[in-house]
Amino acid sequence: MHPERATMPVTSQLFRGFPLAKLWGSSLFPCQRQLPCCPTSHRPTSSQPHPIWPTAMPVRGYRRSPDLHSYNLTPPQVNSILKANEYSFKVPEFDGKNVSSVMGFDSNQLPANAPIEDRRSAATCLQTRGMLLGVFDGHAGCACAQALSERLFYYVAMSLMPHETLCELEAAVEAGRPLSPILQWHKHPNDYFTREAQTMYFNSLRTYWQELIDLSSPGESLGPREALLSAFKRLDSDLSLEAQVGDANSFLHYWVLRVAFSGATACVAHIDGSDLYVANTGDGRAVLGVQEEDGSFSAHTLSNDHNAQNENEVARIQGEHPPSEKKTVVRQDRLLGLLMPFRAFGDVKFKWSIDLQRGVLESGPDQLHDNEHTKFIPPNYHTPPYLTAEPEITHHRLRPQDRFLVLGTDGLWETLHRQEVVRIVGEYLTGVHQRQPLTVGGYHVTLGQMQGLLAERKARASLAFQDQNAATHLIRHAVGNNEFGAVDHETLSKMLSLPEELARMYRDDITIIITQFNPHVVGHQRQGGES
Amino acid sequence: WIGVLFSLGRRGIWSSPRRLASAVETTQPIPLPSQARVVICGGGIVGTSVAYHLAKLGWTEIVLLEQGRLGAGTTRLCAGIVSVAKPISIECKMADYSNSLYEHLEEETGVKTGYVKTGSLCLAQNQDRFLSLKRLASRLNVMGIPCNVIKPKEVSKLHPLVNIHDLVGALHLPGDAVVSPPDVNHALATAAAGHGVQIHERTTVNHVMMEKGHVTAVETDRGAIECEYFVNCAGQWAYELGQASETKVSVPLHGCEHFYLLSKPLPEPLQPSTPVVMDMDGRIYVRAWQGGVLSGGFEKNPKPIFTEGRNQLEIQTMQEDWDHFEPMLSALLRRMPELEVCEIQQLVNCPESFTPDMRCLMGETPGVHGYFVLAGMNASGLAFAGGAGKYLAEWMTYGYPTANVWPLDIKRFGNLQSSRTFLRHRVMEVMPLLYNLKVPRWDFQTGRQLRTSPLYDRLDTQGARWMEKHGFERAKYFIPAGKDLLSLDASKTFYKPDWFDIVGAEVKCCKEAVCVIDMSSFTKFELTSTDDQALALLQHLCANDLDVPVGHIVHTGMLNERGGYENDCSVVRVKKNSFFIISPTDQQVHCWSWLKKHMPDDPQLHLEDVSWKYTALNLIGPRAMDVLGELSYVSMTPEHFPSLFCKEMSVGYANGIRVMSMTHTGEPGFMLYIPIEYALHVYNEVMSVGQKYGIRNAGYYALRSLRIEKFFAFWGQDLDPFTTPLECGREFRVKFDTDIDFLGRASLLHQRQEGVSRRFIMLVLEDHDTELDLWPWWGEPIYRNGELCGTTTSSAYSYTLERHVCLGFVSPPSLDGSPAAVTPDFINRGDYEVDIAGQRYPAKAKLYPFSSLFAQQRRRKDEMELSNFQGK
């Protein structure tokens, strides 16, 4: 749950019975209390200009270092926490050669909320080519992010399919034949799915592909750009529709309302050969690690953040509403003074008309009725919708020097600058040795100086050696970096030993997927394309 | 004299841009000759040394081919240290010869070689290292090579930079020298060319042609050369070159990167005469270089290269890897802190080739006549090249070198050591081992479990600890249940080892009850013929008379022309024209090629290697006959089954087991040769029936103790191609009483007339505290009345005598320059001492074993069988 994102002036519980509701209250409270004495508390590494904090508004920023209730963790304990959610996937090699442009990916997440509100997904398209990777950052609960992590890739895969494949699929369902698999998921055992909702999800999906069949003609298929756009919009509208329609099963009815009333951002990459598409909704980010000729790494950002720091977004939102709302539609760097991401899935409170919201809630299950929050309507709510799930799509043609792609939720980007992220990952992936082979060349270096330099490099290398997973290594830096940009065990230990109810004050959920490209294949394809 | 020109050191660190012949660069290379007597491939220091020595020995029509330029491979970059500090004596000898050769090369050729007799300092940071240096000093003394064990204070007098605060002592080798390797290479080439050797650069050998197992020609990229002899001195590329002949030749070596650092001159330039420093505990060496230092090392984590083979012409400028060099740099600065302010010139990456056992590969390859190899120098190419070139030239000239080079003989390896994976893994262990402390009875840890007995798993679960011989796993001893396994594996010491009591218990069981030892690693051949060709061949090759009744076992040597042991084996006459030959494990390649070499081309005569077909179990002890008797329902008493006899019989359910009444130890018992599919059954039966007789497993350490106390010599350690049966008291195994002309007969007859000048004796250490004193190993000097008279060849603790027993050779001092004959008085009347790391222990010398005094059981002299298969 993101207190700094979807915040309500009341500290009431959003939905009674949410296990995370406890955290909502507790995490908000100390933040407010902290404000007067420590107004500028924020991470020094954060690249974000910090807004002027409105009073009674939770801060975007964290306490420097925890000093209460922290325990000292041993290095193995730290490692077991950091590695609990790590996952690696290597694209299988055939005949000793990897013919895919993706060599594999490392992913990991570190919770700050309990339970974590971030989600991640990775899958290979089986009916079309390419690989899908995505990070989802939920707010006001994890339900929406959970739904996205399970459903979005199916929508994308469907959108990419040629007419014939869709027809075959429909025919198979019609005849009760088994479906050929659409996605091969690459899941961590902790990535779960909502078993009860699968039938409903499937029916919505089927309606979508039936429409795709109707709208396309034989031989046609959408390009990746159109497919991603269509899939994002369609899923968001399905989330909304399912909540309006409800379900006879009261659990499911409750579930679809939870999904629709919570929200999530999505940052998704589709990689097929040398073509990389990034579809982004919200403030997740996709950054490409580019290796320069001198071996160093530079960051190339492939997405725009949809928040108040993005002038285009502010202008877009102001343009979509009457001039009378110009002052209220973005207040205190938040949408309607409440929401930090300017685009998101779910969040029907920012999309539906007031009547619709009241209508749906009244017909909803009893659990909702006693909740004060349900009666809450955002202030200055005149011309909905204020929010969209429509993604911004970037296309990039991979070059041999493009070594890896980092997809991360804002929990990562607000602690580490993207240039730092790319440097850490680049050095990790290439290994310290290849990173910058030391050469004396014509310089005057004494043996003593060299020894000092090597000792320092060795210390850094042994740190990278601890992690088998690039994402874990990055999290280690994101959480454990001290003032000098070096991982410090004490900092790490303190940050990780925070009690559940305090963790959210010091850091956000972090979710990272690092995809490594196969420079051999990428370069080869590129050459082939040019010749 | 040829007009080919070559330049050296162009891209190397050694600035000597000079030409051999005319300074005119001819664009057209001299055409290759169409035929030659010898073609040598490889123009590095090794190849030129071979050419030089062959020419010196009077060979003509020698052609040396180099794919790039002379000395362009490892030679170009090698550090240029010639030191005699080497692990085994033959290597010390080679290095010593190289040193004196290089010293006089400048005089002989007029080419400057950069030779400076700097001396060297081997430092010890701990007592164990100091002990190993003292042992080395003892060995060098025997060879007459000067060396001094010195105190740390004296080190700082000899070297201005060495930090001595953490040293316990050092060994000073005043004779060691430094040279400029490409210049030595150049000088050797100049001298060789002066003797008529034709040198052709930029000529690549594609493959070697053979016919009927003989080298016939060499195919190069510039045409073919017919030749009788081919010498593979291709260094890093010797493996690939070996694979590129019609019959593949296995040259088991593998490259590793090797780094050393060059500094700029010190503020106060280091004198060229500053001694070389070898700080093995710090894994580094340091020599003076152009006013600064050159320092490299042998790291714990070597980087193997060229596993897949990459036949580049010259060693390209390899990448420097500072991070990899960091431990060695730290060790250098710790040893010489003043260097901290010294500036770096360069970090050189110079690949070296390594072999599976740290020793070079020399000699004629098995199976191909005329194909010689000299390669795999384990980073000591410069130190060995002179001596090794000389030995190889002698080998080609006289059929064998003037010294025993079995430890270097390429025939100690076979195809089984030729796997690239094996080599890659093994050399990663070998390279650090060069500077590791080596204590008695260390074993290789990599490349293991390649060949195993079918009983391996059974024995392993019963606590077997393993050693490896020729790829075969053999049990050393069995750890009883409940013992701390880890501490036992870690016992690495020059003193009493942790397994002392364990082996003692196994020995006791062999003496009093019965033990079983899996001895499947032995080499086993079957020689059969339709007529008496097999007998005729063996009568020619073996010193002992093999015309014995079927079922008899004969212990015999296979001698060379000089009467020396090429092999020592047990031969069973299984049928009238069928013989079963049992040889030591590491004879598999050598013995095979020896037999093949002397076998007539007769389709009726058939030789087969059946090593893999049989599992061999040795039942040692007085109750062995009871166990076997119960399992076969046949009486196994000496009356019914005399010693040195072989019967095919049933054991348990298994029929056709070859049971032989010998144990290779002098103890009563039987060897069982079991077709492998019956191995588990027979073992299980033996163990279950043996239970009531107190049977237990035993290992090779127990076997060795038993055998050495019985004065059994074994081939490869005590016996070598320069030792005759007369010198080790085995005259009774030579068929002097027949007229049969066997190989070596003439030499033996001559020696019998003249008397032997060296004699194999047994020394029982007195006044040696097993608990507190250093243990003997092998290679210790023997003194008689204070005078050096020989060296030990093996040793063991005798649990029966409760003393240490050393075996070794002694020879009386020659008075007039010619060798004096050994007399009984020389042995019996003299105060003998054995020198262990500088400390002398008095010893009783004996020509016959003590068994008659100590053995409890009766023993007839004809029952005593002497055998000798155990390796180390």
Interface residues (C-beta under 8 A of the other chain):
Chain A: V432 H433 P437 L438 T439 V440 H444 V445 T446 L447 G448 M450 Q451 L454 A455 R457 K458 A461
Chain B: L261 S263 Q319 E320 D321 W322 D323 H324 F325 E326 L329 S330 L332 L333 L339 E340 V341 C342 E343 I344 Q345 Q346 L347
